[in-house]
Amino acid sequence: MVRPAATRLFVLGLLERHGPLHGHALQRMAHQDHTDLWTEVRAGSLYAALRQMEGEELVAVERTEREGRLPTRTVYRVTPAGRAEFRRLRLATLRDARLRPDPADLAVALSDDLPASELAELLAERHRQLLEGAAGWRQLRAKAWPHLSAAERLVFAHYEHRYEAELAWHRECTEALAMRLPDPSRPEGELTR
């Protein structure tokens, strides 16, 4: 199975930045950075990614080590081919400015058969979830801000802008659907257009 480019970029980038690491250290860094909130990287996929990249000779075993009663850990280092792959992935990712499709757009596009009130209710729930997500992101930002590099601060700002854009779109949907809700002066169930 081919690992997603984001996972490869993450693993190779951390090995490049921090030097040799074992899988548990990579997972710990992913958890500390809340990587799953802002990337497609899942901490549970890192060991499989390491094994696959070892087979591709992008990483190599540096050593195995054992601390106390903990299990033996394999420490990996990035190879010259891995450094080249990291640079290639980073460059390709930074040059790719496509917005990724949102499955919610497809669901909305296929919702003409839903009563406007039901669709409005579903989108209102999404709006509430987004408000909670934005609030959680602001809390995380406040907590992490003193520890962030300039580049990491840009990432936090990007997510704040994305939340703002999503919330604005949901407000537009709510307004548009409100215009389609039944008019009390019309026969029951008739929608305005």
N, C-alpha and C positions, 0 to 999 in steps of 0.2 A: 504494500500500500504506500502510495506517495504521500508524504507529509505535506500539509499546506505550507505555502511559501512563508506565511507569517511565522509559523513554528520554526522553520529552518532559519529564518532571519533572526528570530529571537535567540535561539540556541547559539548560532554562530557569532552573533553580536556580543552576547554575554561572555563567551569564551575568548573572543578577541579583546574585549574590554577588561575582563577580570583575570584572564589566564586560566590555567587548568582548574576544572570544577567537576564534582560528581553530580549525578542526577538529582540527588536530594537537595543540594545547594541551589541548583537551577529551579527546582520546584519551590523552595523557600523564597527565592528572589521573586518568582512569579506571584506568589501569595502576598508578599510584602508590598509589591507594586500594584496589586489588584489588576494584574495583566488581563485577566479574563473580562474585566469591565470595559476595557478600551481596545482590545485586540481580539483576533480569532484564536489566540493561543490558549490552550487548555493545559493546566499543570499536569493533568493525568496523561497527556500524550508525549511528555518530554522524554521519558525513558525509551519509548518506541522510536522516537525521532533520533535519539542518540545512536541506537543500534542500527537504524537504517543509514544514517550518515557515516557511521563507522564502516559499514559495508561499501559505501560509495567513496571511502577514503577522504571524507571531508573533515572527520575528526579521527583521532587515534587515542588508544589507551596510553595514558601517561604512567599510571601505576594503580595498584589496588591498595586500600588502606582499611584499617579497622581500629575504631576507638572503643575501648572497654568492651562492653557486651553488645554493642551495636553490630549490625550485620556488616560484612565486608562491602566496601564501596569501591566502584571503579571510577577513577578520575580520568577525565578526557581533556585533550588539548586540541585546539584547532590546527589543521594541517595547512600547508601552503595552498593546496587546492580548496580547502575550506575558506581561507581568507579571500581567495579570488571569488568563490561562490557568494560569500557575504557581501563583497563590494558589488557584484553583479546584481544580486537581489535587492540591495539597498537602492542602487541607482534605478533599477526597473520599477521599484515601488514608488520612489519619489517622482518619477516621470509619468506614472499612471494617474491621471486626474479624473478618471471615470467615477461617477457616483454609482454605487452598487444598488441593484434593485432592492426595493423593500417589499416583502411579500404582502404587507398591508395594502399597498397600492393595487395589487392584483385583486385582493379580496374586496376592496372598495369598488373597483371597476366591474366586478361580477355581482354587485349587490343591488342592481336595478329592481330585482324582484322583492327586495325587503321593503317593508313599510319605512318611510322616512324617519318615523319616530324610533323604530328599532335600530336603524343604522345610526341615528343621532345618539342613542343611548350607548351603543357599542363604542362609538368614537369618543364619547364623553368619558367612558371608562378608560380607554387608552390615554386620553388627555390627563386624567387623574394619575395614572401610572407614570406618565412622563413627568408630571409635576413632582411626584415623589422621587423619581430618578434624578431629576435636576437638583432637588434639594439634597439628596444623598451625595451627588457629585460635588456640590458646593461645600458640604461638610468634609468630604474627603480632601478636596482642594485646600481648605483652610488648615487641615491637619498636616498635609504633606508639603505645603508651600515652602516652608523654610528649608526643606531637604531636597528640593527639586533643582535640577540644572536649568539653565535658560531654555534649552531645547525641550525639556519636559514641561516647563511652564507653557510653552507654545501648544503642546498637546492638550493640556488642561483647557486652555483658551479655545482650542478647536472644538472640544467636546461641549463647552458651554455654548458656543455658537450653533452647534448642531442641535442641542436641546432647544434653543430659542427658535430655530427654524422649524423644528417639528411642532412645537407648541403653537407657533403662528399658523402653520398649515391646519392644525386641528381646529383653531378658532375660525379659520376661513370655512372649513367643512361644516362646523356647527352653524355658522351664519347662513351658508347656502342651504343646508337642510331645514333650517327654521323657515326659510322662504317656501319650502315645499310641503311643510306640514299642513294638515287639513285646516281649511278656513271654516270657522263655525257658521258662516253665512251660506256655505255651499252644502250640497247633499253629503251625507255621512260617507267618509272614506275618500272623497274626491280631493286630490292633491292640487295645489297651485303649481304652475310651471314657470 
